[in-house]
Amino acid sequence: MKSNAVKFLALNALLFVAGSMLAPSAQAQQVYRIVAPDGKVTFSDQPPPAAGTAKVNAGKGNSTGGAASSVLPFELKQVASKYPVTLYSGDNCVPCGAGRSLLTSRGIPFTERTVTTAEDAQALQRLSGDSSLPFMTIGSQQLKGFSDTEWTQFLNAAGYPASSALPTNYRAPAPTALVNIAAAPETTKPAAGAGSTGNANTPAARPVRPAAQPDNPSGIRF
């Protein structure tokens, strides 16, 4: 029985490494929500111009973020850098709370992205191909829905310690919205007669503001 258990864990570790090499990486993908001057909304993998965009926080890079990562023990920092953990959660989501508790009690450094708006829901659909929560990524691995057994197996295979190794001064980063919306800047009205080739009496065109989006997302399943 002991031999079979060892073989099982070894197989899980091999599958995890193979999957990390072959599976498409949600972590490495940055998604941009672009609002055109006429209010048309599009999503793209390519960064838009710096002004007037909303960027999806896809958990790219070290999941511990900034100063928090500097206090991690060396081995844990190496694992977190190679296989960063990101939890996607929603309001009033009991399974999300259960997943968060598992990660916290085990001492897993992770980033949490909240899905509360229509823009968040669209971005989640693009990242995971689904709208269900919770959704967790470990490196390139995607885990949909909460399962204590499944999450534990993948964390073990990634090399995270079975019990917390976090130092007492570690502070987890605060949850942030999946989509950060930045207001589109208004075009500056040119000064009268400055470089104008048209009729001086013709009023300058007023910028079109982006169309309002609904506050509540639809289709999210807990």
N, C-alpha and C positions, 0 to 999 in steps of 0.2 A: 504494500500500500504506500509506504514512504517513497519507494522508487517511482511509482506511478505519479505521485504528487510532484516530485522533483521534475520528472519529464514534462508534466503538464505546465509547470511554471516556466520551464525553459522554452517550451513551444510558444507560450504566450509572449515571451520576450522576443523571440525570433519574429513572430507575426507582427509585433509592434514596430520593430525596426524596419521590417520589409514594408509595412504600410506607410511608415513615415517617409520612406524613400520614393514610393510610387504614388501615393494618394495626392490629389491636388490639395494645396495648402490654403486653408481659409485664413490662417494667420498671416501669410505673406501677402495677401491680397488687400489692398486698400481700395475702398469703394467710395466714389465721389457722387454726391447728389448735386446736379448742376441746374440752376434756375436761370433760364434765359431772360433777357429783358422783356420779352412778351409774355412771361409767366410759364412757358413750357418747361416741364421738369424732365430731365434725363439722368440716367446713371451711367458711369463710365469708370473703367479701370485706370484711365489716364488722368493725371492731375490737371484740373482746369486752371485758368488764370487765377492769380492770387485773390482777386476781388470777387465778392459776391458768390461764394460757394458754401456748401455744407459738406463737411468731411466726416466719413464714417470712422469711428474709432474701432478698428478691427482687431486690436490686441496685438499689433505687430511688435516683434522684438521681445525683450525681457518682460515677462508678465508682472514682475514685482515693481517695476517702474522707479526711476530716479533714485532718490536717497534711500528708499526702502531696500533696494537690492544691495546696497553697499554694506549693509549690516548682516547679510546672510553668511552662514558658514560656507567655506570654499566649495565643498562637495554639493551642498544644496544649491548654491548659486550656479554651479556648472549645469546641474540638471534643469533648473528653472530657465537658464539661458537657452539650452538645447531644446527643451520641451516645455515652453511656456503654457500656463493654464489660464484659460479665459472662460468665465461663466456668464452666460446671457440669461437674464432673469426678468420677471415682470411683477407688477403689483398684484397682491392677493393671490400669489402662486405658491401653494403649499409645497409642491415638489421642489420648487426653486429654493425654498427655505431649508428643506431637507438636504439638498445638494450643497448649499452654502455651509450648513452645519458640519457635514462630513469633511469638507475641505478645511474648515477652520479648526476642527477638533484634531485633525491629523497634522496640522501645521503646514499645509500646502500654500505657498505664496501664489496668489492668483489675482487677476484683474477681473472686475465685474462690470459688465455693460448692461444697462437697463433698457428694456423695450417697453415704451409707454405711449408713443405717438405713432401716427400713420407712417411717418418717415422712418421711424425705427423698425416698424413691421415690414416695410418694403425692403429695407436693408438686410434684415434678418432672412427674409425669403431669398434674397440674392446670395447671401453667404452660405446658408445651409440647405437651400432648396425646399424649405419647409417653414411653417409658422408656429410650430409647437415649442413650448418652453417647459422646463429649462433646456438649454442647449449648451454643451461644453466642448471646448477644443483642448487637446493636449498635443502640442506641436501641430502636426497636420491631421491628427485623428479627430473625428467628429463623433460626439456621443449625443444622441437625441433622446430626451426624456431622462428621468432619474432612475437609476438602478444602483443600489448600494454595492451589489456584487460586481457588476460590470465596471463601474467607476473605479472600484478598488483594484480590480485586475489590471486595468490600463495604467493606473498610477504606479502600481507595483512594477509593471513591465517597463515603464519609463525610467524607473530607478529612484522614485521618490521614497524617502524613509517611511517605515511603517508607523512610526510615532513622531511627534513634533520635535524638530531640531531647531526651531526658531529661537533666536535670542530674546531675552526679556524686553529689550528696547525696540523690538521690531513693531512697526505700525503699518497695517495693511492700507493700501491706497483706497480712497473713498470711491464708491461706485459712480460711474459717469454714464450719461446717455449714449446710446449707440451712435446716434447722429447728432453732431453739433452743427446747428444752423447759424450761418453768418448772414446778416442782412446785406443785400446787394447794394453797393454804393450808388448814389445818385450822380449822374453826369454833371459836371460843372458847366454852368451856363457861361458861354464866352462873353467877354466884355464887348460893349458896343463898338463896332468898327474894327475889332481886333481880328485880322485875318479873315474877315467875312467877304465872300464873293457873291452872295445873294442880295436880295432886296433888303435894305436896312429896316424896312417897315414890317418885314415878315417875322412873326414871333417865333422864338426858338422852340423846337419840339420838346415837350416835357417827358421825362423818363417814365417808362411803364413799370410799375411795381409788380413784383411776383404775385401770382394768384394765391389767395389764402388756402391753406391746407386744413382738412378736418382735424380736430383735436384728438379724437379717439380712433385708434387703429381697429381694423376689423380682421377677423379670421384667425386671431391668435388662440391656440388651444393650450390649455394647461393640463 
